[in-house]
Structure formats: structure tokens, C-alpha cells
Amino acid sequence: MVDVMTLPSHPLLAADLDAMPDDGRRYELVDGSLIVTPAPSVRHQIVVMRLVVLLDAACPSDLRVLSASPSLPSWSSRCCPPAPDASTSL
């Protein structure tokens, strides 16, 4: 069975993203367009974990390596950046 969702014709906002179902898919906004991807596979998660370990070992002491988290993106009223699998932060 295929799920069908009708979206408005105008660019979507963070509030529209918040209304998306919690169904295991990743919902992101890129320039007001909805991008839907399946949950990462086990292999993908293993690769990300290994990448985080390698980045952490090479990271300067004034930076931190972070793995993906729903709280990483900073939502705005116009656009929501894609959530990275790993990132560095001060």
C-alpha cells in the first residue's frame, strides 16, 4: 500500500514540518520543499558511527563531533536545513 499526502502549493514552513506524521521516515524542508526519506538502514548507521569515531579522533580539542539528533537543525520560519548524520561544533 502507498501512502498519499496532499501538500499545499505554497512553500512549506517549519509548522508544516511539525505536522508530519511520526512514522519512522525522515521529513525535512529544503527551500520550502518537503523531502521524505526512509529511516537509515543498519549498514548506514554503522558507517555513520565509524565516521563519528574517526572524526572524533582527528578533531581539534576546541571542537566537538556530534552524531545526528532531531535537535541539531535550527528551525526557522522560512527554511529548515537538512539534518546531518554527523557534524562538528564549537
Secondary structure as GFF3:
##gff-version 3
##sequence-region A 1 90
A	DSSP	alpha_helix	14	18	.	.	.	ID=ss1
A	DSSP	beta_strand	26	30	.	.	.	ID=ss2
A	DSSP	beta_strand	33	37	.	.	.	ID=ss3
A	DSSP	alpha_helix	42	58	.	.	.	ID=ss4
A	DSSP	beta_strand	64	67	.	.	.	ID=ss5
A	DSSP	beta_strand	86	89	.	.	.	ID=ss6
###
